[in-house]
Amino acid sequence: MTGSTMSDASYRDAIFSTPLDRVARFSFDERVVACFPDMIRRSVPGYGQILGMLGLIAARHLRHGARVYDLGCSLGAGGLALAGRLAPDAFRYTGVDLSPAMVARARETLAAECPGHAMEVIEGDIRTLEYAPAGMIVLNFTLQFLPPEDREALMTRLFAALEPGGVLVLSEKIRAEDEQENAWLVERYHDFKRANGYSDLEISQKRTALENVLVPDTLATHHARLARAGFSRSYTWCQLLNFASVVAFKSEAFKDAAFEDAPSTPREA
């Protein structure tokens, strides 16, 4: 997979590079779509590594031919990552996004890059979507944009949609429970953004735009919510600064035993 379609049609993120009299609430509009690959590359520590692991997690845990939901799929990077690792008949991909501009670009990208895979992208609200049975559900930096009061019900619905033995990957911006630790992580995150070419003005104005739009939870909150939804296990498998990814499993008793007895080496293709 070259990813050329996504990169060739994107631009450098300069949305907050000039002083604004009034900073509007952040939204995934046409301006964001145009520069999204650059924005997320320079704004989310570990994003590429998280994408790269999706195919490896799917190869280990996804039932052959099962459906994968990518919720808040943006430009379909999760689908590209899976298609780059898995055979065309290994999975069926359904990306879901609320932004019409994101959906239109994702459809173009996946059709051009993954013509042999079963890939669809639909516009919809993940809170009310009618889910088909799925072997894997991915939420990469999506839950954080939902109102906190809607997150528990969504996790319960996703647990119900997963097949026994299914896996959920949840990646989020997080906040530390200790305020001093949280402040240190935020400052180092700003250093990360400065090192990637963002000015103090851009950092400040984007932070204002995201206020009350992106509301992070602690890792403990995420794990407790997953447990209440019914997931038998959840692990934090990746964290870089105040960004983390969690994997959670839906298992029946025999699935649990099979998982515990599974060999540590990757299975044969």
DOVO-180496 format. One line per 3 residues: their letters; for each residue x, y, z of N, C-alpha, C. Coordinates in steps of 0.2 Angstrom, whole numbers, plus 5000, padded with zeros to 4 digits. Layout:
! residues N
A	X Y Z X Y Z X Y Z | ...
END
This chain:
! residues 269
MTG	5004 4994 5000 5000 5000 5000 5004 5006 5000 | 5003 5011 4995 5008 5017 4995 5005 5022 4999 | 4998 5023 5000 4995 5029 5003 4996 5035 4999
STM	4997 5034 4992 4999 5040 4988 4992 5045 4988 | 4987 5041 4987 4981 5045 4986 4979 5050 4992 | 4980 5048 4998 4979 5052 5004 4984 5058 5004
SDA	4990 5056 5003 4995 5061 5004 4996 5066 4999 | 4995 5064 4992 4995 5068 4987 4990 5074 4987 | 4984 5072 4990 4978 5077 4990 4978 5081 4996
SYR	4983 5081 5001 4983 5084 5007 4988 5090 5007 | 4987 5094 5012 4991 5100 5012 4993 5101 5020 | 4998 5106 5020 5001 5107 5027 4996 5110 5031
DAI	4995 5108 5038 4990 5111 5042 4993 5118 5044 | 4989 5123 5042 4990 5130 5044 4984 5134 5046 | 4979 5130 5049 4972 5132 5050 4973 5138 5056
FST	4977 5137 5061 4977 5141 5066 4984 5145 5066 | 4987 5146 5060 4993 5150 5060 4993 5157 5060 | 4987 5160 5059 4986 5167 5059 4981 5169 5065
PLD	4982 5175 5068 4978 5177 5074 4971 5178 5072 | 4966 5175 5076 4959 5175 5075 4956 5179 5080 | 4951 5184 5078 4948 5188 5083 4943 5183 5087
RVA	4941 5178 5084 4936 5173 5088 4938 5166 5085 | 4940 5162 5090 4942 5155 5088 4936 5151 5089 | 4934 5148 5083 4927 5144 5082 4929 5137 5085
RFS	4923 5134 5087 4924 5127 5089 4927 5123 5084 | 4931 5118 5086 4934 5114 5081 4929 5109 5078 | 4929 5108 5071 4925 5104 5068 4929 5101 5062
FDE	4926 5095 5060 4930 5091 5054 4927 5093 5048 | 4928 5099 5046 4925 5102 5040 4930 5101 5034 | 4929 5105 5028 4933 5104 5022 4940 5106 5023
RVV	4941 5111 5027 4948 5114 5029 4952 5109 5032 | 4949 5105 5037 4952 5100 5041 4954 5094 5037 | 4949 5092 5032 4950 5086 5028 4956 5088 5023
ACF	4956 5094 5021 4962 5095 5016 4969 5094 5019 | 4969 5095 5026 4976 5095 5029 4976 5090 5034 | 4971 5085 5035 4971 5081 5040 4977 5076 5041
PDM	4979 5073 5035 4985 5068 5036 4991 5072 5040 | 4992 5078 5037 4998 5082 5040 4996 5084 5048 | 4990 5086 5049 4988 5088 5056 4989 5082 5061
IRR	4986 5076 5059 4987 5071 5064 4994 5068 5064 | 4998 5068 5059 5005 5066 5060 5009 5071 5064 | 5007 5077 5064 5011 5082 5068 5008 5083 5075
SVP	5002 5080 5076 4998 5082 5082 4997 5076 5087 | 4998 5070 5084 4996 5064 5089 5002 5060 5089 | 5006 5060 5095 5012 5055 5096 5010 5048 5095
GYG	5014 5044 5091 5013 5037 5091 5007 5035 5086 | 5004 5040 5082 4999 5038 5078 5000 5033 5073 | 5006 5034 5070 5008 5029 5065 5009 5022 5067
QIL	5012 5022 5073 5013 5015 5077 5007 5012 5078 | 5002 5016 5081 4995 5013 5082 4992 5010 5076 | 4992 5014 5070 4990 5011 5064 4993 5005 5062
GML	5000 5005 5063 5004 4999 5060 5002 4993 5064 | 5000 4993 5071 4998 4988 5075 4991 4985 5073 | 4987 4989 5070 4980 4986 5069 4980 4980 5065
GLI	4984 4979 5060 4984 4973 5056 4987 4968 5060 | 4992 4969 5064 4995 4963 5068 4990 4961 5073 | 4986 4965 5076 4981 4963 5081 4975 4959 5077
AAR	4973 4962 5072 4968 4958 5068 4971 4951 5066 | 4977 4951 5064 4980 4944 5061 4980 4939 5067 | 4980 4942 5073 4981 4937 5079 4974 4936 5082
HLR	4969 4940 5081 4962 4939 5085 4956 4939 5080 | 4957 4941 5074 4951 4942 5070 4949 4935 5067 | 4943 4933 5067 4940 4928 5064 4941 4929 5056
HGA	4943 4924 5052 4944 4925 5045 4937 4927 5042 | 4937 4932 5038 4931 4935 5035 4926 4939 5039 | 4928 4940 5045 4924 4944 5049 4924 4952 5048
RVY	4918 4955 5050 4918 4962 5049 4922 4966 5054 | 4925 4971 5051 4929 4976 5056 4925 4983 5055 | 4923 4986 5060 4921 4993 5061 4926 4997 5063
DLG	4927 5003 5059 4932 5008 5060 4927 5014 5062 | 4926 5016 5068 4922 5021 5070 4925 5028 5071 | 4923 5033 5067 4926 5039 5067 4932 5038 5062
CSL	4931 5035 5056 4936 5033 5052 4940 5038 5049 | 4938 5044 5049 4941 5050 5046 4943 5048 5038 | 4949 5048 5036 4950 5047 5029 4952 5040 5028
GAG	4950 5035 5032 4951 5028 5031 4958 5025 5032 | 4962 5029 5036 4969 5026 5037 4969 5020 5041 | 4964 5018 5045 4963 5012 5048 4962 5006 5043
GLA	4958 5008 5038 4956 5003 5033 4962 5002 5029 | 4966 5007 5027 4973 5006 5023 4977 5002 5027 | 4978 5003 5034 4982 4999 5038 4981 4991 5038
LAG	4974 4990 5038 4972 4983 5038 4973 4980 5031 | 4971 4983 5026 4972 4981 5019 4979 4980 5018 | 4984 4983 5021 4991 4983 5019 4994 4976 5023
RLA	4990 4974 5027 4993 4968 5031 4989 4961 5030 | 4982 4962 5028 4978 4956 5028 4976 4955 5020 | 4974 4949 5019 4972 4947 5012 4965 4950 5011
PDA	4963 4950 5005 4957 4953 5003 4951 4949 5006 | 4951 4943 5007 4946 4939 5010 4946 4938 5017 | 4951 4941 5020 4952 4940 5027 4947 4944 5032
FRY	4944 4950 5029 4940 4954 5033 4935 4958 5028 | 4930 4961 5031 4926 4966 5028 4926 4972 5032 | 4927 4978 5029 4929 4984 5032 4923 4989 5031
TGV	4920 4991 5037 4915 4997 5037 4918 5003 5041 | 4919 5008 5037 4921 5014 5041 4915 5018 5042 | 4915 5022 5047 4909 5026 5049 4912 5033 5051
DLS	4909 5038 5048 4911 5045 5050 4905 5049 5050 | 4905 5054 5054 4899 5059 5054 4900 5065 5049 | 4906 5066 5047 4908 5072 5043 4907 5070 5035
PAM	4903 5073 5032 4902 5071 5025 4908 5072 5021 | 4912 5077 5022 4919 5078 5019 4924 5073 5020 | 4924 5070 5026 4928 5065 5028 4926 5058 5024
VAR	4920 5057 5024 4917 5051 5021 4919 5051 5013 | 4917 5057 5010 4919 5057 5003 4926 5056 5001 | 4931 5059 5005 4938 5058 5004 4940 5050 5005
ARE	4937 5048 5011 4939 5041 5013 4937 5036 5007 | 4931 5037 5004 4928 5032 4999 4933 5033 4993 | 4935 5039 4991 4940 5039 4985 4946 5036 4987
TLA	4949 5037 4993 4955 5034 4995 4955 5026 4995 | 4950 5024 4998 4950 5016 4999 4949 5013 4992 | 4944 5016 4988 4943 5013 4981 4949 5013 4977
AEC	4953 5018 4978 4960 5019 4974 4965 5014 4976 | 4966 5014 4983 4971 5010 4986 4970 5003 4987 | 4963 5001 4988 4962 4994 4990 4956 4991 4986
PGH	4957 4991 4979 4952 4989 4975 4950 4982 4976 | 4954 4978 4978 4952 4971 4979 4949 4969 4986 | 4949 4974 4990 4946 4972 4997 4939 4974 4997
AME	4935 4971 5002 4928 4973 5003 4928 4979 5008 | 4928 4985 5005 4928 4991 5009 4922 4996 5008 | 4919 4998 5013 4914 5003 5013 4915 5008 5018
VIE	4912 5014 5016 4912 5020 5021 4905 5023 5021 | 4903 5023 5027 4896 5026 5027 4896 5032 5032 | 4891 5037 5031 4890 5043 5035 4885 5041 5040
GDI	4887 5042 5046 4882 5041 5051 4885 5042 5058 | 4880 5042 5063 4882 5044 5070 4883 5037 5074 | 4889 5036 5076 4890 5029 5079 4886 5028 5085
RTL	4883 5033 5088 4879 5032 5094 4872 5028 5092 | 4870 5029 5086 4863 5027 5084 4864 5022 5078 | 4870 5020 5076 4871 5016 5070 4868 5009 5072
EYA	4865 5005 5067 4863 4998 5068 4869 4994 5066 | 4872 4991 5071 4878 4987 5070 4877 4980 5068 | 4880 4977 5063 4880 4970 5061 4885 4967 5066
PAG	4885 4960 5067 4890 4957 5071 4897 4958 5068 | 4902 4959 5072 4908 4961 5070 4913 4957 5074 | 4919 4956 5071 4925 4953 5075 4930 4958 5078
MIV	4929 4964 5075 4934 4969 5078 4931 4976 5077 | 4932 4980 5082 4929 4987 5082 4935 4991 5084 | 4936 4997 5080 4942 5001 5081 4939 5008 5082
LNF	4941 5012 5087 4939 5019 5088 4946 5022 5090 | 4949 5025 5084 4955 5029 5085 4954 5036 5086 | 4954 5038 5092 4953 5046 5094 4947 5048 5092
TLQ	4941 5044 5094 4934 5046 5092 4930 5047 5098 | 4931 5042 5103 4926 5043 5109 4927 5049 5112 | 4933 5052 5112 4935 5059 5116 4931 5064 5113
FLP	4928 5064 5107 4924 5069 5104 4916 5068 5106 | 4914 5063 5109 4907 5062 5111 4906 5065 5118 | 4900 5068 5119 4899 5070 5126 4900 5064 5131
PED	4903 5066 5136 4905 5061 5141 4899 5057 5143 | 4893 5060 5144 4887 5056 5146 4885 5051 5141 | 4887 5051 5134 4885 5046 5129 4890 5040 5129
REA	4896 5041 5132 4901 5036 5131 4899 5029 5134 | 4896 5028 5139 4895 5022 5142 4890 5018 5138 | 4885 5021 5136 4880 5018 5132 4883 5015 5125
LMT	4887 5019 5122 4890 5017 5116 4895 5011 5117 | 4898 5011 5123 4903 5005 5124 4898 4999 5125 | 4893 4999 5128 4888 4994 5129 4885 4991 5123
RLF	4884 4996 5118 4881 4994 5111 4887 4990 5107 | 4893 4993 5108 4898 4990 5104 4900 4983 5107 | 4900 4982 5113 4901 4975 5116 4895 4970 5114
AAL	4889 4973 5113 4884 4968 5111 4885 4966 5103 | 4888 4971 5099 4889 4970 5092 4895 4965 5091 | 4900 4965 5095 4905 4960 5094 4904 4953 5095
EPG	4906 4949 5091 4906 4942 5092 4910 4939 5098 | 4908 4933 5101 4912 4930 5106 4919 4930 5103 | 4924 4932 5107 4931 4932 5105 4933 4938 5101
GVL	4928 4943 5100 4930 4949 5097 4934 4953 5101 | 4937 4958 5097 4942 4963 5100 4940 4970 5098 | 4941 4974 5103 4940 4982 5102 4947 4985 5104
VLS	4948 4990 5099 4954 4994 5100 4952 5001 5101 | 4954 5004 5106 4952 5011 5108 4958 5015 5109 | 4959 5020 5105 4964 5025 5106 4962 5032 5107
EKI	4965 5035 5112 4962 5041 5115 4968 5046 5117 | 4966 5052 5117 4970 5057 5121 4967 5056 5128 | 4972 5056 5133 4970 5055 5140 4972 5060 5145
RAE	4970 5060 5151 4972 5065 5156 4975 5060 5162 | 4980 5062 5165 4982 5059 5171 4978 5061 5177 | 4977 5056 5182 4973 5057 5188 4977 5062 5192
DEQ	4984 5062 5192 4987 5067 5196 4988 5073 5192 | 4986 5079 5195 4986 5085 5192 4993 5087 5190 | 4998 5086 5194 5005 5088 5193 5008 5084 5187
ENA	5006 5077 5187 5008 5073 5181 5005 5075 5175 | 4999 5077 5175 4995 5079 5169 4998 5085 5166 | 4999 5090 5171 5002 5096 5168 5009 5095 5165
WLV	5013 5091 5168 5019 5089 5164 5018 5086 5158 | 5014 5081 5157 5012 5078 5151 5010 5083 5145 | 5005 5087 5148 5003 5092 5143 5008 5097 5140
ERY	5013 5099 5145 5018 5103 5143 5023 5100 5138 | 5024 5093 5139 5029 5089 5135 5025 5088 5128 | 5019 5088 5128 5015 5087 5122 5015 5093 5118
HDF	5015 5099 5121 5016 5105 5118 5023 5106 5115 | 5028 5103 5118 5035 5103 5116 5035 5099 5110 | 5032 5093 5110 5031 5089 5104 5028 5092 5098
KRA	5023 5096 5099 5020 5100 5093 5025 5106 5091 | 5028 5109 5095 5033 5114 5093 5039 5111 5089 | 5041 5105 5091 5046 5101 5087 5044 5099 5081
NGY	5037 5099 5080 5034 5097 5073 5032 5103 5069 | 5034 5109 5071 5033 5115 5067 5027 5119 5069 | 5024 5118 5074 5018 5122 5076 5021 5128 5081
SDL	5018 5134 5080 5020 5139 5084 5016 5140 5090 | 5018 5144 5095 5014 5145 5101 5007 5147 5100 | 5006 5152 5095 5000 5154 5093 4995 5148 5090
EIS	4998 5144 5086 4994 5138 5083 4992 5134 5089 | 4996 5132 5094 4995 5128 5099 4990 5131 5104 | 4990 5137 5105 4985 5141 5109 4978 5141 5106
QKR	4978 5143 5100 4972 5144 5096 4968 5137 5095 | 4972 5132 5094 4969 5125 5093 4966 5123 5100 | 4970 5124 5105 4968 5122 5112 4961 5125 5113
TAL	4961 5132 5112 4954 5135 5113 4949 5132 5109 | 4950 5130 5102 4945 5128 5098 4943 5121 5100 | 4947 5117 5104 4945 5110 5106 4942 5110 5113
ENV	4942 5116 5116 4939 5116 5123 4932 5114 5123 | 4930 5110 5127 4923 5107 5128 4921 5103 5121 | 4926 5102 5116 4924 5098 5111 4928 5091 5111
LVP	4934 5091 5113 4938 5085 5115 4939 5085 5123 | 4935 5081 5126 4935 5080 5133 4939 5073 5135 | 4945 5073 5137 4948 5067 5138 4946 5064 5145
DTL	4947 5057 5145 4946 5053 5151 4953 5051 5154 | 4953 5048 5160 4959 5045 5163 4958 5038 5160 | 4964 5034 5160 4965 5027 5158 4960 5023 5163
ATH	4960 5025 5169 4956 5021 5174 4949 5021 5172 | 4947 5027 5170 4940 5028 5168 4938 5024 5162 | 4943 5023 5157 4942 5019 5151 4941 5012 5153
HAR	4946 5010 5157 4946 5002 5159 4939 5001 5163 | 4937 5005 5167 4931 5004 5171 4925 5004 5167 | 4925 5008 5162 4919 5008 5158 4919 5002 5153
LAR	4924 5000 5151 4925 4994 5147 4922 4988 5151 | 4925 4987 5157 4923 4982 5162 4915 4982 5163 | 4912 4988 5164 4905 4988 5165 4901 4986 5159
AGF	4904 4987 5153 4901 4985 5147 4901 4978 5146 | 4905 4974 5149 4906 4967 5149 4912 4964 5146 | 4917 4968 5144 4923 4966 5142 4927 4962 5147
SRS	4929 4956 5146 4932 4952 5151 4939 4954 5153 | 4943 4957 5148 4950 4960 5149 4951 4966 5145 | 4955 4971 5148 4957 4976 5144 4964 4978 5146
YTW	4968 4980 5141 4975 4981 5142 4977 4988 5139 | 4981 4992 5142 4984 4997 5139 4990 4995 5136 | 4990 4995 5129 4996 4992 5126 5001 4997 5123
CQL	4999 5003 5123 5003 5008 5120 5001 5015 5124 | 5006 5019 5126 5006 5025 5128 5012 5030 5126 | 5011 5035 5124 5016 5040 5122 5013 5047 5124
LNF	5016 5050 5130 5014 5056 5133 5007 5055 5135 | 5002 5060 5133 4995 5059 5135 4991 5057 5129 | 4993 5052 5126 4990 5048 5121 4991 5040 5122
ASV	4985 5037 5122 4986 5030 5123 4981 5025 5119 | 4983 5019 5119 4978 5014 5115 4977 5008 5120 | 4971 5006 5120 4969 5001 5124 4966 4995 5120
VAF	4967 4989 5121 4964 4983 5118 4959 4980 5123 | 4953 4978 5121 4948 4975 5125 4945 4969 5122 | 4944 4963 5126 4942 4957 5123 4935 4955 5125
KSE	4931 4952 5121 4924 4949 5123 4925 4942 5122 | 4925 4938 5127 4926 4931 5127 4921 4927 5131 | 4919 4921 5129 4916 4916 5133 4921 4912 5136
AFK	4919 4908 5141 4923 4904 5145 4928 4900 5141 | 4926 4897 5135 4930 4893 5132 4935 4897 5128 | 4933 4903 5126 4937 4908 5122 4943 4910 5127
DAA	4941 4911 5133 4946 4913 5138 4951 4908 5138 | 4949 4902 5139 4954 4896 5140 4958 4895 5134 | 4955 4896 5128 4959 4896 5122 4964 4901 5121
FED	4962 4907 5124 4967 4913 5123 4973 4912 5128 | 4971 4909 5134 4977 4908 5139 4982 4903 5136 | 4979 4898 5133 4983 4892 5131 4986 4894 5124
APS	4985 4899 5121 4988 4901 5114 4995 4901 5114 | 4999 4899 5109 5006 4900 5109 5008 4907 5108 | 5014 4909 5110 5016 4916 5110 5018 4918 5103
TPR	5020 4913 5099 5022 4914 5092 5016 4916 5088 | 5017 4920 5083 5012 4921 5078 5009 4915 5074 | 5003 4914 5073 5001 4909 5069 5002 4909 5062
EA	5002 4904 5059 5004 4903 5051 4999 4907 5047 | 5001 4910 5042 4996 4913 5038 4992 4908 5034
END
